[in-house]
Amino acid sequence: QVQLVESGGGLVQAGGSLRLSCAASGLTFSSYSVGWFFQAPGKEREFVAAISWSGGSTYYADSVKGRFTISRDNAKNTVYLQMNNLKPEDTAVYYCAAQPRYYNNYVARTFYRYWGQGTQVTVSS
């Protein structure tokens, strides 16, 4: 059974930092690219960042470029999202998702096969 488990969310003041983790099990992790999405109340789930199966390529939404960094450790079956200089508008539930390495479409939700349950990030002003 495939599981993606997010952790690291919490409450932080504007300008602060958090590091989210996405731990995977039940799949050949190095064969999957991984993305992070966020969903604010009443809004659509939106793309935040993605990393290719090898870790050689990364992609970011314009709103987080220069503030967020995605990385992965295939030996630990884990992907990380380092979030710096957080803003109140970053407040949302953050989800990680995995897609097979041959898809190469990182922004569209429909290309992701597995999803985690999400972790709440709240940024106070």
Secondary structure, DSSP 8 states (H G I E B T S, - for coil): --EEEEE--EEEETT--EEEEEEEESS-GGGEEEEEEEE-TTS--EEEEEE-TTSS-EEE-TTTTTTEEEEEETTTTEEEEEE-S--GGG-EEEEEEEEETT----S-GGG--EE---EEEEEE-
